[in-house]
């Protein structure tokens, strides 16, 4: 079975930075894409950033220029560098992976809290 383990969340002041990590482990034939989503209280889960196996990236307009997604294929790990954080970035951040084994499906991490507050 596949597991996604996230780390790196926490409390940071506005204007600060955090780096999230998500490592995929278990039975993995191919990772097609990985990404980050977030969900703030009372709101729907939304896309933050994704990166494909070929390295193509996609960002939500609200984080463009501030967040950077990257990956380490040797470690099956995706990162999210978050700079110039704003209070509105406060949310639970979830890692997602599009993985092919016998079939193709999405997997989700347990979530990590990011709080931006002074």
Secondary structure, DSSP 8 states (H G I E B T S, - for coil): --EEEEE--EEE-TT--EEEEEEEESS-SEEEEEEEEEE-TTS--EEEEEEETT--EEE-TTTTTTEEEEEEGGGTEEEEEE-S--GGG-EEEEEEEEEESSSEEEEE---EEEEE--
